[in-house]
Amino acid sequence: MLPGMNPKKMKQMMKQLGMKVEQIEDVSQIVIFTPKGQYIFDTAEVSAMTMQGVTTYQVIGDPRFEPAELEIPADDVRLVADQTGVTEEAAKKVLTETKGDIADAIMICFNQSSHCHLNCQFHCQHNVWIFDRICCFD
């Protein structure tokens, strides 16, 4: 309500404008899904306002944010595993740690290998990153 305005008069004005506001009772949780994660309201006050056939919901509360889990494509996992000789499970773990960055994942896999001295190079050719490696085993 507007400060200094009679609540009865406010309701009358809203009715004349075709507005209807109602509280939604017993709300236990609200979740808003986005590509980056979820906004979760564990407790919230919710009201619905209908005007000219359109309903708008107002949520009042303190949300917590839970980031979305990174989905690593199977092709990326296979690529890192094939290029580095690690298992697909290890490749997926490193890709998750690097937030899906294939080049970083490959470099980490090679840097963790103790039996191989590597000369690793990346270069871009026609907007495609190419990985070259020369490997000399002890």
Backbone as JSON, one array per atom type, in Angstrom:
{
  "sequence": "MLPGMNPKKMKQMMKQLGMKVEQIEDVSQIVIFTPKGQYIFDTAEVSAMTMQGVTTYQVIGDPRFEPAELEIPADDVRLVADQTGVTEEAAKKVLTETKGDIADAIMICFNQSSHCHLNCQFHCQHNVWIFDRICCFD",
  "N": [[0.83, -1.17, 0.0], [0.32, 2.34, -0.47], [2.09, 4.84, 1.33], [0.41, 6.87, 3.73], [-2.05, 6.71, 2.54], [-5.44, 5.86, 2.72], [-6.21, 2.57, 3.5], [-8.68, 1.36, 2.82], [-9.64, 3.04, 0.83], [-7.63, 2.67, -1.02], [-8.0, -0.04, -1.76], [-10.48, 0.22, -2.99], [-9.81, 1.86, -5.18], [-8.06, 0.13, -6.53], [-9.82, -1.88, -7.23], [-11.49, -0.49, -8.99], [-9.67, -0.08, -11.03], [-9.44, -2.58, -11.95], [-7.74, -4.31, -10.71], [-6.54, -7.05, -8.84], [-5.33, -8.29, -5.89], [-3.79, -10.88, -4.16], [-2.66, -12.77, -1.38], [-0.54, -15.58, -1.42], [-0.82, -18.4, 0.37], [0.95, -20.52, 2.73], [3.42, -21.14, 1.42], [6.09, -23.19, 0.72], [8.55, -23.46, -0.59], [10.44, -21.84, -3.17], [11.81, -22.09, -6.37], [13.96, -20.77, -8.72], [15.03, -21.39, -11.86], [18.01, -21.02, -13.74], [20.38, -20.81, -16.49], [22.88, -20.58, -15.26], [22.53, -21.46, -12.69], [20.57, -22.07, -9.69], [18.15, -20.13, -7.98], [17.1, -20.25, -4.8], [14.43, -19.98, -2.68], [13.84, -20.61, 0.5], [12.03, -19.83, 2.44], [9.41, -17.63, 1.86], [7.42, -14.74, 1.11], [4.64, -14.57, -0.91], [2.82, -12.9, -3.36], [0.07, -12.49, -5.58], [-0.78, -10.54, -8.3], [-3.39, -9.55, -10.28], [-4.17, -8.0, -13.27], [-5.95, -6.67, -15.87], [-6.2, -9.21, -17.0], [-3.67, -10.3, -16.8], [-1.43, -11.97, -14.75], [0.81, -11.21, -12.2], [3.5, -12.22, -10.22], [4.82, -11.62, -7.01], [7.7, -12.04, -5.16], [8.97, -12.16, -1.98], [11.77, -12.39, -0.06], [14.78, -14.06, 1.11], [16.98, -15.32, -1.1], [19.02, -18.21, -1.74], [21.88, -19.06, -3.67], [22.58, -21.65, -5.88], [25.05, -22.87, -7.82], [24.9, -24.15, -11.19], [25.63, -27.51, -12.09], [28.49, -28.33, -13.94], [28.28, -29.6, -17.14], [30.05, -31.95, -18.8], [30.82, -32.65, -22.08], [30.75, -35.91, -23.59], [32.38, -36.31, -25.82], [34.44, -34.46, -25.39], [35.63, -35.54, -23.13], [36.57, -38.0, -24.16], [38.37, -37.0, -26.07], [40.37, -35.71, -24.48], [41.22, -37.92, -22.99], [42.16, -39.62, -25.05], [44.24, -38.04, -26.14], [46.02, -37.81, -24.04], [46.39, -40.25, -22.82], [45.25, -40.97, -20.42], [42.73, -42.39, -18.22], [39.2, -42.32, -19.06], [37.69, -41.57, -16.88], [39.56, -40.17, -15.31], [40.13, -38.12, -17.11], [37.65, -36.81, -17.24], [37.45, -35.89, -14.63], [39.57, -34.02, -14.52], [38.75, -32.26, -16.53], [36.45, -31.26, -15.3], [37.62, -29.92, -13.15], [38.93, -27.92, -14.56], [36.87, -26.48, -15.52], [35.82, -27.31, -17.97], [37.72, -26.6, -19.86], [39.51, -27.67, -22.46], [42.19, -27.52, -23.43], [43.64, -26.72, -21.11], [43.06, -28.94, -19.5], [44.34, -31.02, -20.88], [47.02, -30.19, -20.65], [47.35, -30.3, -17.86], [47.01, -33.06, -17.41], [49.27, -34.04, -18.72], [51.31, -32.77, -17.26], [51.03, -34.04, -14.84], [51.98, -36.49, -15.34], [54.61, -38.61, -14.62], [56.4, -40.2, -15.95], [57.15, -39.28, -18.39], [58.74, -36.98, -20.54], [57.78, -34.03, -21.88], [57.21, -32.09, -24.8], [55.06, -29.88, -25.35], [52.8, -28.31, -27.54], [50.53, -25.83, -28.6], [48.6, -24.64, -31.26], [46.74, -22.38, -33.33], [44.7, -23.02, -36.04], [42.87, -22.05, -38.69], [40.77, -21.25, -36.95], [40.67, -23.45, -35.26], [41.91, -25.18, -32.54], [44.98, -26.81, -32.41], [46.74, -29.54, -31.14], [49.98, -30.44, -30.58], [52.32, -32.91, -29.81], [55.43, -34.02, -28.6], [56.93, -36.8, -27.47], [59.14, -38.22, -25.24], [60.1, -41.1, -23.85], [61.55, -42.22, -20.8]],
  "CA": [[0.0, 0.0, 0.0], [1.04, 3.6, -0.5], [2.07, 5.49, 2.64], [-0.47, 8.01, 3.88], [-3.33, 6.51, 1.85], [-6.4, 5.03, 3.43], [-6.25, 1.23, 2.89], [-10.0, 1.09, 2.24], [-9.7, 3.8, -0.41], [-6.69, 2.01, -1.94], [-8.67, -1.23, -2.29], [-11.54, 0.68, -3.88], [-9.14, 2.31, -6.41], [-7.55, -1.05, -7.22], [-10.98, -2.56, -7.79], [-11.91, 0.31, -10.14], [-8.67, -0.29, -12.09], [-9.47, -3.98, -12.36], [-6.61, -5.01, -10.07], [-6.86, -7.96, -7.75], [-4.1, -8.75, -5.24], [-4.04, -11.86, -3.12], [-1.51, -13.46, -0.8], [-0.52, -17.03, -1.57], [-0.52, -18.91, 1.7], [1.64, -21.79, 2.96], [4.49, -21.38, 0.43], [7.19, -23.87, 1.41], [9.82, -23.22, -1.28], [10.37, -21.36, -4.55], [13.08, -22.28, -7.06], [14.05, -20.14, -10.04], [16.1, -22.06, -12.61], [18.69, -20.27, -14.79], [21.49, -21.61, -17.0], [24.04, -20.51, -14.36], [22.24, -22.09, -11.41], [19.22, -21.97, -9.14], [17.86, -19.25, -6.85], [16.19, -21.03, -3.96], [13.82, -19.29, -1.55], [13.31, -21.62, 1.41], [10.84, -19.2, 2.99], [9.12, -16.42, 1.1], [6.05, -14.24, 1.02], [4.29, -14.48, -2.33], [1.5, -12.32, -3.66], [-0.29, -12.52, -7.0], [-1.57, -9.38, -8.69], [-4.0, -9.73, -11.6], [-4.65, -6.75, -13.84], [-6.25, -6.81, -17.3], [-6.02, -10.6, -17.41], [-2.28, -10.72, -16.64], [-1.08, -12.17, -13.34], [2.21, -11.0, -11.86], [3.8, -12.75, -8.89], [5.87, -10.92, -6.29], [8.32, -12.91, -4.18], [9.77, -11.42, -1.0], [12.52, -13.32, 0.77], [16.23, -14.12, 0.9], [17.33, -16.54, -1.82], [20.41, -18.7, -1.78], [22.19, -19.42, -5.05], [23.33, -22.89, -6.08], [25.49, -22.89, -9.22], [24.59, -25.36, -11.97], [26.75, -28.41, -12.3], [29.05, -28.27, -15.28], [28.12, -30.83, -17.91], [31.19, -32.14, -19.69], [30.43, -33.54, -23.19], [31.5, -37.17, -23.7], [33.41, -36.13, -26.85], [35.57, -33.76, -24.77], [36.28, -36.52, -22.24], [37.32, -38.92, -25.02], [39.49, -36.28, -26.67], [41.43, -35.55, -23.48], [41.74, -39.26, -22.67], [42.94, -40.09, -26.2], [45.44, -37.21, -26.32], [46.94, -37.88, -22.9], [46.58, -41.62, -22.37], [44.65, -41.22, -19.1], [41.41, -43.01, -18.32], [38.12, -41.36, -19.26], [37.31, -41.07, -15.56], [40.55, -39.14, -14.94], [39.95, -37.0, -18.04], [36.45, -36.09, -16.83], [37.77, -35.2, -13.37], [40.4, -32.86, -14.84], [37.89, -31.32, -17.26], [35.59, -30.61, -14.31], [38.47, -28.98, -12.41], [39.28, -26.79, -15.44], [35.6, -25.92, -16.0], [35.59, -27.69, -19.36], [38.79, -26.11, -20.74], [40.2, -28.85, -22.98], [43.64, -27.28, -23.49], [44.16, -26.78, -19.74], [42.94, -30.32, -19.03], [45.42, -31.8, -21.5], [48.3, -29.77, -20.04], [47.4, -30.83, -16.49], [47.23, -34.5, -17.5], [50.68, -34.26, -19.06], [52.16, -32.31, -16.16], [50.93, -34.99, -13.74], [52.64, -37.74, -15.76], [56.01, -38.57, -14.17], [57.23, -41.08, -16.75], [57.27, -38.75, -19.74], [59.18, -35.59, -20.71], [56.95, -33.61, -23.01], [57.29, -30.78, -25.43], [53.68, -29.72, -25.8], [52.55, -27.05, -28.21], [49.19, -25.6, -29.13], [48.52, -23.55, -32.22], [45.42, -22.21, -33.89], [44.7, -23.12, -37.49], [41.5, -21.9, -39.18], [39.9, -21.19, -35.77], [40.66, -24.74, -34.56], [43.14, -25.38, -31.78], [45.68, -28.06, -32.73], [47.67, -29.93, -30.09], [51.1, -31.26, -31.05], [53.19, -33.32, -28.7], [56.6, -34.87, -28.86], [57.07, -37.47, -26.19], [60.32, -39.07, -25.13], [60.01, -41.88, -22.62], [62.84, -42.59, -20.18]],
  "C": [[0.88, 1.25, 0.0], [0.96, 4.27, 0.87], [1.12, 6.69, 2.64], [-1.81, 7.85, 3.18], [-4.18, 5.55, 2.65], [-6.47, 3.66, 2.75], [-7.59, 0.9, 2.23], [-10.13, 1.8, 0.89], [-8.78, 3.17, -1.48], [-7.33, 0.78, -2.56], [-9.75, -0.85, -3.28], [-10.93, 1.13, -5.23], [-8.64, 1.11, -7.24], [-8.69, -1.81, -7.89], [-11.47, -1.82, -9.04], [-10.97, 0.12, -11.32], [-8.66, -1.74, -12.59], [-8.32, -4.79, -11.79], [-7.11, -5.88, -8.93], [-5.54, -8.47, -7.18], [-4.48, -9.75, -4.16], [-2.73, -12.49, -2.66], [-1.62, -14.95, -1.09], [-0.01, -17.6, -0.26], [0.26, -20.22, 1.65], [2.67, -22.13, 1.88], [5.66, -22.02, 1.18], [8.54, -23.63, 0.74], [9.55, -22.73, -2.69], [11.76, -21.54, -5.15], [12.99, -21.63, -8.43], [15.26, -20.73, -10.73], [16.67, -21.12, -13.66], [19.82, -21.14, -15.32], [22.7, -21.63, -16.05], [23.79, -21.18, -13.01], [20.81, -21.85, -10.98], [19.19, -20.97, -7.99], [16.78, -19.96, -6.04], [15.74, -20.17, -2.78], [13.23, -20.37, -0.66], [12.08, -21.12, 2.14], [10.63, -17.91, 2.23], [7.66, -16.04, 1.26], [5.76, -14.05, -0.46], [2.91, -13.88, -2.46], [1.31, -12.36, -5.17], [-1.17, -11.31, -7.28], [-2.07, -9.62, -10.1], [-4.57, -8.39, -12.05], [-4.79, -6.94, -15.34], [-5.9, -8.22, -17.81], [-4.6, -11.12, -17.29], [-1.98, -10.82, -15.15], [0.43, -12.03, -13.17], [2.43, -11.48, -10.44], [4.96, -11.96, -8.28], [6.37, -11.85, -5.2], [9.19, -12.05, -3.28], [10.44, -12.43, -0.1], [13.99, -13.25, 0.44], [16.59, -15.42, 0.18], [18.78, -16.95, -1.54], [20.65, -19.17, -3.21], [23.01, -20.7, -5.07], [23.74, -22.95, -7.55], [25.15, -24.22, -9.89], [25.84, -26.21, -12.09], [27.18, -28.35, -13.75], [28.87, -29.61, -15.97], [29.25, -30.91, -18.92], [30.76, -33.1, -20.81], [31.34, -34.77, -23.27], [32.61, -37.06, -24.74], [34.64, -35.43, -26.28], [36.35, -34.71, -23.87], [37.14, -37.47, -23.07], [38.54, -38.25, -25.65], [40.65, -36.14, -25.7], [42.05, -36.9, -23.14], [42.62, -39.78, -23.81], [44.26, -39.33, -26.36], [46.47, -37.43, -25.23], [47.21, -39.29, -22.41], [46.03, -41.9, -20.98], [43.3, -41.89, -19.31], [40.36, -41.92, -18.55], [37.65, -40.76, -17.93], [38.26, -39.95, -15.12], [40.39, -37.9, -15.82], [38.75, -36.16, -17.62], [36.71, -35.3, -15.55], [38.57, -33.93, -13.65], [39.59, -31.82, -15.61], [36.95, -30.57, -16.31], [36.39, -29.57, -13.53], [38.81, -27.75, -13.25], [38.05, -26.13, -16.04], [35.4, -26.14, -17.49], [36.65, -27.23, -20.33], [39.65, -27.28, -21.19], [41.71, -28.67, -22.97], [44.27, -27.36, -22.1], [44.13, -28.21, -19.2], [44.06, -31.19, -19.6], [46.77, -31.47, -20.86], [48.43, -30.33, -18.62], [47.67, -32.33, -16.51], [48.69, -34.81, -17.81], [51.6, -33.85, -17.93], [52.12, -33.28, -14.99], [51.61, -36.32, -14.08], [54.12, -37.66, -15.4], [56.94, -39.39, -15.06], [57.53, -40.51, -18.14], [57.75, -37.31, -19.7], [58.51, -35.1, -21.98], [57.34, -32.24, -23.52], [55.92, -30.57, -26.06], [53.5, -28.34, -26.43], [51.11, -27.02, -28.68], [49.31, -24.5, -30.18], [47.13, -23.55, -32.86], [45.52, -22.19, -35.41], [43.25, -23.08, -37.96], [40.48, -21.97, -38.05], [39.74, -22.52, -35.06], [41.99, -24.88, -33.84], [43.7, -26.76, -32.06], [46.7, -28.32, -31.62], [48.73, -30.84, -30.71], [51.91, -31.68, -29.83], [54.31, -34.19, -29.22], [56.92, -35.49, -27.52], [58.28, -38.39, -26.22], [60.26, -39.79, -23.8], [61.4, -42.21, -22.12], [63.07, -44.08, -20.31]]
}
